[in-house]
């Protein structure tokens, strides 16, 4: 090798070494605050790993957590490498670092009730907490929750999901609920449904004078609890499964601020007590109502005086179970001009075509849901396809298409191809509706480009390769298909 070339190679090597050293000097010369800002660009698990680099980085990492305001437990840790399952001990490591900055925390089923006192000690600024535990945790270890909630005095929203160990023992939530801050705005208690069973609970909500949202699902509510709920005049949101509510119980008489009522979780036995009188009370009292979802029951909307329907003028969501005849359709169109979502349940009865055509005058309607066992004629599908042009959600769940002449069910009809005219559709549910073939799905796939979800499980149709190819053209589609 010639001397000149050797000299050049040595100079290049020196230059490379200087560049490497300069890079090392640059990153190590940063002060703690700037280094922390760089570390904050990393996901949560990687921030913990950076503590192992050196003493300076470990100290800088301690400053790199103030941007974490929300944390939701996922099944895995979330590392880009060695992505193991999330454990309660690892969650504690995370909360030790960012807990003081957290505003919202959502726990998963990897946690047991022992995590609650730890949250109370390290997450004192929480405003929203969501958790899920087995019922025995609330029965045997209520003190874990009491200890936590007494320290979380900034909490504004609590969502508790109760899973079951098949215990029939009453859950006494009195201590737990009473330990919540008096100024809390939202309480959501949701029990996982059990076949033909509801969990009994004991609790009181009368201390919460500023409660705005209340959810109680799949629990037995006695009249004492219902009476306390009826006195919370600050409520704007109410979703519950009342027990033994009858037409004489004044649940809605004082709730003048309600904007949202959902009673659809009511079991059939209790729903049979939801009389026209209760519905009339809602209409007269809740003049700001935007969302009303009622289960099947003996109530009759036609018996509500026309002059009272003006109080439904703000409705954006209406879910009802009744026989929609032209007069009722006229009333809905006249007084509910702001309706965006309409859910109808008319079991074992034919949808009146004249009434349906009248409902097409709801100019702002974006969602139409027809619940199980309703029957429609082919002309109804055409009416929907030609007139509800703004629909983003359409659901026919276990609906039957029948002949307008004989009334017999049609087991195949090409009329469903008409649905491809609804070009703004984002969600389509044809579950249990086995009246269509490949051409329907292909036509929808090629014309409804905004489709995000398509459900046809239980439709009894074999999905062919041609259909699957057509569906791949929909970039945002989530496809739910099953023969079951």
Secondary structure, 3 states (H helix, E strand, C coil): CCHHHHHHHHHHHHHHHHHHHHHHHHHHHCCHHHHHHHHCCCCHHHHHHHCCCCHHHHHHHCCCCCCCCEEECCCECCCCCCCCECCHHHHHHHHHHHHHHCCEEECCCCCCCCHHHHHHHHCCCCCEEEEEEEHHHHHHCHHHHHHHHCCCCCCCEEEEEEECCCCCCCEECHHHHHCCCCCCCEEEEEECCECCECEEEECCCCCCCCCCEEEEECEECCHHHHHHHHCCCCCCEEEECCCCCCCCCCCCCCCCCCCEEECCCCCHHHHCCCCHHHHHHHHHHCCCCCEEECCCCCCCHHHCCHHHHHHHCCCCEEEEECCCCHHHHHHHHHHCCCCCEEEEECCCCECCHHHHHHHCCCCCCCEEEECCCCEEEHHHHHHHHHHCCCCCEEEECCCEEECCCCCCECCCCHHHHHHHHCCCCCEEECCCCCCCCHHHHHHHHHHCCCCCEEECCCCCCCCCHHHHHHHCCCCCCEEECCCC
